[in-house]
Amino acid sequence: MSDWVLQLYHRLPAPAQAAAAGLRGLYLRSWRYGRDTERLVEEALEREQWKPQRWQAWREERLAYVLHRAATRVPYYREQWAARRRRGDHSSPELLANWPLLEKELLRRNPHAFVADDCDVGRMFHEYTSGTTGKSLDLWWSRDTVRRWYALFEARWRRWYGVSRHDRWAILGGQLVTPLGRRRPPFWVWNPALQQLYLSSFHLADNLLPYYLDALARHRIQYLWGYTSCLNVVAQHILRSGRRDLKMRVVITNAEPVLEHQREAIAEAFQCPVRETYGMSEIVAAGGECAEGRLHVWPEVGWIEVLEEGVPVAPAEAGELVCTGLFNADMPLVRYRVGDRSSLLPDSGPCACGRRLPSLAGLQGRTNDLLIAEDGRKVYWLNPVFYGLPVREAQIIQEKIGQVRIRYAPAADFTPGAARSIVERLRARLGRVEVTLERVEEVPRGTNGKFQVVICQLSPEERAAGALPEPCPK
């Protein structure tokens, strides 16, 4: 959502915001679901019983198609291969190992070059995201891709857990669904088209959380979805308050791994299982946790390589995940560095859950830190601060309450106006805060070659010392 549209939305009274959310929900539903949805769901569930040999044959055929289409119809890759031929390089594009690794920055810099030339982006679904890397991305999906993706989503991120898109659910996500300065409910918006209660992740202060819990009960929410860290804040509040009327069927996490203490707290608070998921808007890898605790990979989504310094690691060893998308052949990403580390577990036959799907070991490097506002709110999802701005990469560091430093590597067209937008957007989420902008050529990396987008350097005492405003009347 553009800044001016968001500002206009925030000026609307709550009933008008709900109406706008409903219209947006109808639009999304028309893209995501159709007459063939149930068939696609059943087909996805049936594929879970395929034997490894059948999966291998299907995936090799699909990979060959994607590589051929990328090399011949996608401008970026076609030009790359033409340049190689001019240099006398006769490597075959049919072999995945002959393709270079793709960096997010190349995709960010010229996203249209990765769309096949027989596609019209004006007729495609435009997804705008930064994932967990702090780098904004423009992505395009055809209607067929959107519907097949949400059928997989329905099959393996809902049906596995005994729920469906027709059940009432709530999400703690990164959208500014209500103005930051609001101190009276609602801190959410109900989307009837998707049966969804979208909860703000920017108002998670102790004196405001009771309103969240009342909303969950009032809307008869059956399952929760959201960032692990945000769900944990809500769970901790429930446990402290002793409230026991919010029993869910399942809590589903995304964007961050689930630490054991978080799983225990969330499960106890909501009296239900907690299931971890893995995925990204680039649609080059995805997975879901089964009841046996294994994170099953979805083979039809992407071809996953596990590399260390560009070299394949030994079986079951951890390394960088490099993925080639098999799902979205209209914007194919080949050997894409997703920025995560893990390992593929060796095939040991069907899982005890009954599915014959490969599994990833625990993911590394997908946990963002949190920031503490002066009023005690815990703020997590800050990547939208950089959406649409000429910033190659950035890092937000909180050194004191009310004081934040932003390291940013500007693109060539960075302007003073972009700098002001960064400060304004951060304050829109964090409130009154002193912001220092630190221009860098590159954000410093850790030993694994990655950097954490959000870092909180406050001591445990400082984290607990944020002043909370007086409770507001209902």
DOBA-907229 format. One record per residue (C-alpha): z, x, y; residue in three letters. Coordinates in steps of 0.05 Angstrom, whole numbers, padded with zeros to 5 digits, always signed. Layout:
BEGIN
ZXYALA ...
END
This chain:
BEGIN
+00000+00000+00000MET -00019+00028+00068SER +00034+00041+00120ASP +00011-00014+00167TRP +00009-00066+00111VAL +00079-00046+00090LEU +00104-00051+00161GLN +00073-00120+00168LEU +00103-00142+00101TYR +00173-00118+00123HIS +00168-00161+00186ARG +00159-00224+00145LEU +00219-00269+00129PRO +00242-00267+00057ALA +00205-00331+00036PRO +00140-00303+00064ALA +00152-00237+00028GLN +00161-00275-00037ALA +00096-00312-00025ALA +00060-00246-00011ALA +00089-00217-00075ALA +00065-00278-00113GLY -00006-00270-00087LEU -00005-00196-00106ARG +00020-00215-00175GLY -00038-00264-00185LEU -00087-00209-00166TYR -00056-00159-00214LEU -00053-00211-00270ARG -00127-00226-00262SER -00142-00152-00272TRP -00094-00138-00328ARG -00100-00198-00374TYR -00156-00242-00400GLY -00179-00283-00460ARG -00184-00220-00502ASP -00114-00195-00488THR -00081-00221-00552GLU -00138-00194-00595ARG -00131-00126-00563LEU -00056-00127-00574VAL -00064-00144-00648GLU -00116-00089-00656GLU -00069-00038-00625ALA -00013-00058-00672LEU -00060-00054-00732GLU -00082+00017-00713ARG -00010+00040-00720GLU -00020+00037-00796GLN -00081+00082-00796TRP -00075+00144-00838LYS -00082+00213-00805PRO -00152+00223-00833GLN -00177+00158-00802ARG -00145+00176-00735TRP -00176+00245-00737GLN -00246+00218-00749ALA -00239+00165-00694TRP -00210+00215-00644ARG -00263+00268-00657GLU -00318+00217-00647GLU -00286+00192-00583ARG -00274+00262-00557LEU -00347+00280-00568ALA -00368+00219-00528TYR -00320+00234-00471VAL -00342+00307-00466LEU -00416+00289-00467HIS -00406+00235-00414ARG -00364+00282-00371ALA -00415+00339-00374ALA -00475+00295-00360THR -00451+00237-00316ARG -00390+00262-00277VAL -00410+00301-00215PRO -00353+00352-00216TYR -00363+00372-00289TYR -00439+00368-00286ARG -00440+00417-00227GLU -00390+00462-00262GLN -00433+00467-00324TRP -00497+00477-00283ALA -00464+00535-00247ALA -00443+00566-00313ARG -00514+00561-00338ARG -00540+00596-00276ARG -00492+00653-00290ARG -00520+00660-00361GLY -00462+00625-00395ASP -00489+00587-00455HIS -00422+00559-00480SER -00428+00491-00511SER -00394+00433-00474PRO -00385+00400-00542GLU -00326+00446-00557LEU -00263+00428-00520LEU -00239+00501-00519ALA -00299+00519-00476ASN -00274+00475-00418TRP -00228+00505-00365PRO -00160+00476-00350LEU -00161+00423-00295LEU -00109+00428-00240GLU -00081+00367-00204LYS -00100+00398-00138GLU -00175+00396-00156LEU -00168+00323-00174LEU -00128+00308-00111ARG -00178+00344-00066ARG -00240+00306-00087ASN -00224+00248-00133PRO -00292+00213-00125HIS -00325+00273-00158ALA -00290+00255-00223PHE -00318+00185-00227VAL -00381+00177-00269ALA -00444+00167-00227ASP -00461+00101-00262ASP -00396+00070-00236CYS -00383+00035-00169ASP -00312+00049-00145VAL -00317-00013-00101GLY -00317-00055-00164ARG -00261-00016-00199MET -00186-00020-00196PHE -00158+00033-00149HIS -00092+00064-00171GLU -00055+00107-00122TYR +00001+00149-00149THR +00036+00216-00147SER +00073+00213-00214GLY +00130+00263-00215THR +00094+00322-00185THR +00095+00302-00111GLY +00018+00307-00108LYS -00016+00242-00089SER -00075+00221-00131LEU -00130+00169-00126ASP -00153+00140-00192LEU -00203+00087-00212TRP -00205+00044-00274TRP -00257-00007-00296SER -00234-00077-00312ARG -00244-00062-00386ASP -00201+00000-00381THR -00146-00038-00344VAL -00144-00093-00396ARG -00145-00047-00456ARG -00089-00005-00424TRP -00045-00065-00411TYR -00058-00090-00482ALA -00031-00024-00507LEU +00026-00031-00457PHE +00041-00100-00485GLU +00037-00078-00557ALA +00077-00014-00554ARG +00121-00019-00492TRP +00140-00092-00504ARG +00126-00119-00573ARG +00159-00059-00605TRP +00223-00081-00571TYR +00219-00155-00584GLY +00196-00177-00515VAL +00131-00197-00483SER +00098-00205-00415ARG +00117-00279-00416HIS +00192-00262-00415ASP +00229-00255-00349ARG +00240-00182-00332TRP +00263-00137-00276ALA +00239-00069-00253ILE +00273-00015-00212LEU +00214+00022-00183GLY +00190+00060-00123GLY +00162+00005-00079GLN +00196-00010-00013LEU +00202-00084-00029VAL +00252-00095+00027THR +00265-00057+00092PRO +00313+00001+00086LEU +00358-00024+00142GLY +00372-00090+00108ARG +00445-00100+00090ARG +00442-00171+00066ARG +00407-00195+00004PRO +00354-00202-00021PRO +00342-00130-00041PHE +00287-00153-00087TRP +00227-00198-00091VAL +00209-00248-00147TRP +00137-00245-00172ASN +00125-00310-00212PRO +00055-00290-00234ALA +00082-00232-00274LEU +00152-00262-00288GLN +00178-00201-00252GLN +00239-00188-00208LEU +00223-00125-00169TYR +00288-00092-00148LEU +00293-00041-00092SER +00314+00028-00115SER +00333+00045-00043PHE +00394+00001-00035HIS +00437+00024-00094LEU +00503+00029-00056ALA +00567+00005-00090ASP +00579-00051-00040ASN +00508-00078-00050LEU +00502-00072-00125LEU +00541-00137-00139PRO +00483-00174-00106TYR +00435-00140-00155TYR +00476-00163-00214LEU +00480-00234-00187ASP +00404-00234-00179ALA +00394-00211-00251LEU +00438-00268-00275ALA +00408-00320-00229ARG +00336-00302-00250HIS +00356-00302-00324ARG +00327-00233-00334ILE +00316-00216-00408GLN +00298-00142-00403TYR +00299-00085-00353LEU +00249-00031-00337TRP +00257+00028-00290GLY +00274+00099-00272TYR +00329+00126-00317THR +00370+00151-00259SER +00369+00085-00222CYS +00386+00045-00285LEU +00444+00092-00297ASN +00472+00078-00227VAL +00470+00003-00240VAL +00501+00013-00309ALA +00558+00055-00283GLN +00574+00001-00232HIS +00575-00052-00286ILE +00622-00011-00328LEU +00669+00001-00269ARG +00669-00073-00251SER +00680-00096-00323GLY +00624-00147-00317ARG +00599-00171-00386ARG +00551-00228-00371ASP +00487-00186-00364LEU +00467-00177-00437LYS +00394-00155-00441MET +00348-00153-00501ARG +00326-00082-00485VAL +00326-00033-00427VAL +00262+00008-00422ILE +00260+00073-00383THR +00202+00110-00352ASN +00186+00170-00308ALA +00247+00210-00330GLU +00277+00231-00396PRO +00340+00196-00419VAL +00401+00240-00425LEU +00451+00222-00478GLU +00506+00202-00429HIS +00456+00158-00391GLN +00434+00124-00455ARG +00506+00110-00475GLU +00524+00081-00406ALA +00462+00038-00400ILE +00468+00012-00472ALA +00541-00005-00463GLU +00531-00038-00395ALA +00473-00082-00416PHE +00496-00090-00489GLN +00427-00073-00517CYS +00383-00016-00541PRO +00354+00034-00492VAL +00283+00057-00505ARG +00248+00116-00471GLU +00173+00115-00454THR +00124+00168-00432TYR +00061+00158-00393GLY +00022+00169-00328MET -00029+00133-00286SER -00081+00185-00303GLU -00079+00155-00374ILE -00087+00220-00412VAL -00023+00214-00453ALA +00027+00160-00470ALA +00083+00146-00518GLY +00141+00101-00534GLY +00207+00109-00571GLU +00217+00071-00635CYS +00282+00044-00663ALA +00290+00109-00702GLU +00292+00149-00637GLY +00224+00182-00645ARG +00177+00185-00585LEU +00112+00164-00616HIS +00047+00187-00583VAL -00011+00138-00575TRP -00070+00174-00606PRO -00124+00132-00573GLU -00101+00151-00503VAL -00110+00226-00502GLY -00122+00291-00539TRP -00060+00333-00529ILE -00059+00409-00532GLU +00006+00448-00529VAL -00007+00515-00495LEU +00032+00575-00469GLU -00006+00614-00416GLU -00069+00580-00439GLY -00060+00598-00512VAL -00043+00546-00566PRO +00029+00552-00591VAL +00050+00551-00663ALA +00062+00483-00695PRO +00126+00449-00670ALA +00136+00501-00615GLU +00145+00477-00543ALA +00093+00492-00490GLY +00054+00461-00433GLU +00020+00395-00447LEU -00054+00398-00431VAL -00088+00331-00442CYS -00159+00305-00447THR -00164+00231-00433GLY -00198+00189-00487LEU -00183+00122-00455PHE -00216+00122-00386ASN -00286+00149-00398ALA -00308+00127-00328ASP -00261+00177-00296MET -00251+00227-00352PRO -00201+00283-00343LEU -00214+00342-00389VAL -00159+00392-00406ARG -00116+00364-00351TYR -00050+00399-00336ARG -00001+00341-00332VAL +00058+00385-00312GLY +00103+00370-00373ASP +00128+00412-00430ARG +00143+00389-00500SER +00122+00400-00572SER +00083+00359-00623LEU +00124+00347-00685LEU +00089+00363-00751PRO +00063+00304-00792ASP +00115+00283-00843SER +00085+00217-00864GLY +00102+00148-00839PRO +00164+00142-00794CYS +00223+00102-00819ALA +00201+00050-00768CYS +00138+00039-00810GLY +00088+00068-00761ARG +00040+00124-00776ARG +00037+00154-00706LEU +00049+00226-00685PRO +00111+00244-00645SER +00132+00287-00587LEU +00197+00325-00584ALA +00241+00316-00523GLY +00204+00323-00457LEU +00220+00378-00407GLN +00212+00378-00332GLY +00206+00304-00314ARG +00274+00294-00282THR +00277+00289-00207ASN +00343+00298-00170ASP +00371+00247-00123LEU +00391+00247-00050LEU +00453+00217-00019ILE +00448+00177+00046ALA +00503+00176+00098GLU +00520+00105+00078ASP +00530+00125+00005GLY +00464+00101-00023ARG +00433+00142-00078LYS +00358+00150-00066VAL +00312+00173-00121TYR +00238+00158-00114TRP +00213+00196-00054LEU +00142+00216-00074ASN +00111+00160-00031PRO +00134+00199+00030VAL +00071+00242+00019PHE +00022+00188-00003TYR -00045+00193+00032GLY -00025+00252+00075LEU -00061+00320+00077PRO -00007+00356+00037VAL -00024+00398-00023ARG +00047+00399-00050GLU +00118+00389-00024ALA +00191+00394-00041GLN +00250+00356-00011ILE +00317+00393-00009ILE +00383+00362+00013GLN +00432+00416+00036GLU +00484+00371+00071LYS +00497+00297+00081ILE +00450+00276+00136GLY +00408+00340+00132GLN +00344+00349+00092VAL +00293+00405+00090ARG +00221+00393+00069ILE +00178+00450+00044ARG +00105+00430+00049TYR +00039+00465+00036ALA -00011+00433+00084PRO -00083+00418+00069ALA -00137+00441+00119ALA -00136+00375+00157ASP -00060+00372+00167PHE -00042+00348+00237THR +00021+00338+00279PRO +00013+00264+00265GLY +00019+00277+00190ALA +00083+00316+00203ALA +00111+00257+00242ARG +00092+00210+00185SER +00131+00252+00135ILE +00193+00249+00178VAL +00186+00174+00192GLU +00174+00157+00119ARG +00233+00198+00096LEU +00278+00164+00147ARG +00251+00097+00126ALA +00280+00110+00057ARG +00341+00154+00072LEU +00363+00127+00139GLY +00392+00170+00195ARG +00378+00241+00174VAL +00360+00308+00207GLU +00294+00332+00178VAL +00271+00404+00180THR +00198+00416+00162LEU +00184+00484+00131GLU +00111+00502+00125ARG +00095+00545+00063VAL +00033+00569+00028GLU +00061+00547-00038GLU +00126+00515-00060VAL +00166+00567-00100PRO +00161+00557-00175ARG +00213+00563-00228GLY +00209+00606-00291THR +00166+00552-00325ASN +00114+00554-00269GLY +00135+00486-00241LYS +00176+00463-00182PHE +00224+00405-00175GLN +00201+00356-00123VAL +00271+00333-00102VAL +00332+00379-00102ILE +00403+00359-00082CYS +00446+00419-00066GLN +00509+00378-00050LEU +00573+00395-00087SER +00603+00341-00132PRO +00655+00329-00078GLU +00601+00320-00025GLU +00562+00273-00070ARG +00623+00229-00077ALA +00642+00232-00003ALA +00585+00191+00026GLY +00617+00136+00069ALA +00601+00065+00047LEU +00593+00009+00097PRO +00638-00052+00094GLU +00615-00105+00045PRO +00570-00156+00078CYS +00584-00230+00070PRO +00543-00270+00020LYS 
END
